[in-house]
Amino acid sequence: MRIDVVTIFPEYLEPLNVSLVGKARARGQLDVRVHDLREWTHDRHHTVDDTPYGGGPGMVMKPEPWGEALDAVLASGAAAPDGTAAPDGVADGAGAEGGAADAGPVLVVPTPSGRPFTQRLAVELAAKPWLVFTPARYEGIDRRVIDEYGDRLDVREVSVGDYVLAGGEAPVLVMVEAVARLLPGVLGNAESHRDDSFAPGAMDGLLEGPVYTKPPEWRGRGIPEVLLSGHHGRIARWRRDQALARTSANRPDLIEGSDPAALDKHDRAA
Ligand code: SAM
């Protein structure tokens, strides 16, 4: 997968060099390219913002640098006549949803006014060959930029939570890590994300219950007996009950939104 990030704070993305994402990059599973938006400014001060039309506090990011930056990023991944210059799957439109979005990346625009970033969306983005992120600062990016690229790309305006951060770089770190760990071969144990909180399938979108490791006793606290039983059926049942209890306590909305057909008769009794 290829990931491009355009930002006025390239150094903010340095954590993408460490841990899981850093290793995936070193192994060639992830091609991450961070670009400084100010490279596409033409004045002495490298200006990227201006006052908002209609008045009000704060500044708005100017459309011209964003337009030039995104055009350059898109051109760098455009298919050569033989298709070799495009990231995997882009030349033939794989991963795009058809129409105008066929030939390009998914453009992910972090904004508190976007749709919530969820595990479901992470799974969807992990299946795409190329993502471009546009973390903003100030009051955000001039709307015409999102409209302009929305005409030809699959554009997703995405929020990482119901709060307002100073910039979109931290949301990009969050989203890239959530997506990268789903890529084949990135996690040591391919099974592990299938049992994670929110995972569709085995977890039915529930929260994961508590986990334990050695020693069997720590500060007088033991391990739930069932986990030492070696009885796989009972352990699975216990884990499921813990997941249901934790989800009802912390995120009842997830239970209300779940498919009743996914609950078995033991779940109903739990
Ligand atoms: N005026 C904007 C509003 O109220 O929606 C907030 C702008 S915020 C100070 C600056 C930038 O930080 C946003 O354009 C976005 O890139 C990023 N950002 C802040 N909070 C975010 C969130 N919850 N999710 C995703 N991006 C966020």
Residues whose N, C-alpha, C, O or C-beta is under 5 A from the ligand:
A	BS01	SAM	P110 T111 P112 S113 T134 P135 A136 R137 Y138 E139 G140 V158 S159 V160 G161 Y163 V164 L165 A166 G167 G168 P171
